Amino acid sequence: MAKSPKATAIPAPAGRLGIRFYNYMNDRTCDICKRGSLKAYNVSHSKRHTLRRQHLNLQKKTINGKPKNVCVKCLRTMVKK
């Protein structure tokens, strides 16, 4: 009887797709608190669930001379402090 092969971890794609996906996910996160977008459902009258994304309210701001994507929650906290 042959032994079954052990499961191995699949490496991240090294092609253009991997880089594009990585940049897309980085564009949708806050550079200060590292929060990202959430998954949610659109629910129709017939109760069909369709996946959608709830994105942060990101603004491009220059902080310490460097451009950053900052969510409004962090901006309000910075103004408060």
Buried (B, 14 or more C-beta within 10 A) or exposed (E): EEEEEEEEEEEEEEEEEEEEEEEEEEEBBBBBEEBBBEEEEEEEEEEEEEEEEEEBEBEEBEEEEEEBBBBEBBBEEEEEE
